[in-house]
Structures are given as C-alpha cells and as structure tokens.
Amino acid sequence: MKHAIYKTMILVALLAILATTLYAQQTGARFTVPFSFVVNGQTLPAGDYFIEGLWWNAVAFHNLKGEPGLS
C-alpha cells in the first residue's frame, strides 16, 4: 500500500513540475524595426522588440535595448 502511495506522490510532483515549466514559456515574438514608429500616439525608437499578448487581452511591447517601451 505504501508503495502505491509513494508512486502516486512522485507522479503528482512530476506533473506539477511539468505544468509549471510549460506555463513559463514565452508566448510572444521578437522582431527588429529599422525605423521609429508610432503606437497609440507614442513614438518608439528603431530597435529590437519583443511583443506578447497578456492574459487580460492586452499587448505588451518590450524594447530589448533597455529603452522605454509600451505595456
């Protein structure tokens, strides 16, 4: 009986680890823009960006050079 409980506990722990690693995957895209551009009235400089959809139906722009972006 104890053997079955230990196997079940190990299986649950492995599934929890798998679920957390899958949740941590990036769901956006990287792209390079060779010119400055306007988004929602704000001008963003040329450069490398990462864009991702957020869980509350919003979009976030991340500038990969550390310059200000939108979110």
Secondary structure, 3 states (H helix, E strand, C coil): CHHHHHHHHHHHHHHHHHHHHHHCCCCCEEEEECCCEEECCEEECCEEEEEEECCCCCEEEEECCCCCCCC
